[in-house]
């Protein structure tokens, strides 16, 4: 059985923070397991007050819906169900830029969410973190 481990989460966080450094932006990075349970959160220096909560909600959305939140954000922009997700789930899952599922062995084992930069920067960092742990 493939599971999210602290070691996997640390690898993802390090890669996401390295990408943020290359982009020149502070970044909070959060990793959750496949059920949305917190594994690791690292608040970047200079990030906003709510970045730990929003990065976690992006990670949860990526893990729960098994797709990058970039895709979910595009759906939310069209209105309907995806636009209501943050309200229905009381902010626990955000369909906004900055979340990527973590996949190993063809299975989603968790999600990584980033917050602190622009939406595009957040997405680039979460993508980098997820890519770092692929086998």
N, C-alpha and C positions, 0 to 999 in steps of 0.2 A: 504494500500500500504506500503510495506516495503522499507525503505530508509536508506541510510548511514547517520548517525548522527555524530556530533562531539564526543558525548559520546562513541559511538561504536568505532570510530577511536582512541580515547584516550585509550580505553581498549586494542585494538590491538597493539598500539604502546608500551604501558607499558609492555605487555607480551613479545613482540619481544625484547625489550631492556633488560628485565629480562633474557631472554634466552642468549642474547649476553654477558651479565655480567657473567652468569654461564660458558659460553664458553671462557671467558677471552679475548674478542675481542671488539673493538669499532664498533658501528653500527649506520648508518643512516637509519631511518625507515620512509616510506612515505605511506599514505593511500589515495586512490582515490575512487570516487563513481563509479557506474556502467557505467557512460559515460566517465570515465577517468578524471573527474574534481578533482583538488586537494582539499582534505579535511584537511589533517594535514601532516606536515613533521617535523621531529625532527632530526637534524644533530648531530650525536654522536661526543663527544670529541675525537680528534685524527683520525677522518676519512679523507679520501682523498678529494681533492678539488672538484671532480665531483660527489661525492656520492649522493648528493640530486637529481641531474638530472638522474643518472643511477637507483637509487632506485625508482624514480617516473616512469621511463620507464618500469621497471620490473612490478610495480603495474598496470600500464596501460595494459601491455600485458596480465597479469593474468585476469584482469577484462574483457578485450575485447574478448579474446579467451576462457574465462570461464574454464581455466585449469591451473594447476601449471606450472610455467615457466621451471621447471625441465623437464617436458614432451616436451615442446617446444624446449628446448636446445638439447634434443636427436634428434628431427626432424631436427633442424638446422644443426646438425653435419653430417646429410646425404646429405646436399646440397639442391638445388632446392629452392622452394618458401620460406621456413622458414629461410634459410640462407640469403635471400634477404630482409626480413622484416625490419631490421634496416635501410637499405638504402632506400627502398621504402617509409617507414614512417618517414624518416629523423630523426632517433634516438628517435622518440616518443614512440616506443614500442621495448623492447629488449627481445628476446627469450633466455635468459641466466638464470642460477641459481639465485634464490633469490626472486621470486614472487609467490604469492598464491592468488587465488580468495577468497573473503570473502562471505560466504553463510549463509543466514538466511531464515528459512521457505522454504527451497528448492530452493531459488532464489539467483543468484549472485547479491549482492548489492554493490560490489566494489572489490578492490584489494589492497593487501599490498605488498610493495617491500622493500627489505633490501640490503644495500651495506656497505662494510667496512671490511669484513672478507674474507675468502676464499669463493668460490662459494657454497660449501657445508654448511659452517657456515651461509651464507646469506639465503640459503634455509631453514635451520633448524629454523632460527629466523622468517622468514616470515610464515612458517607453524605454529609455536607457536603463532604468533600474530593472525592468522586467526582462529586457534582452540579456542582461548580465547573468541571469540565473538559468538560462536555457541550457539544456545538456549539450 
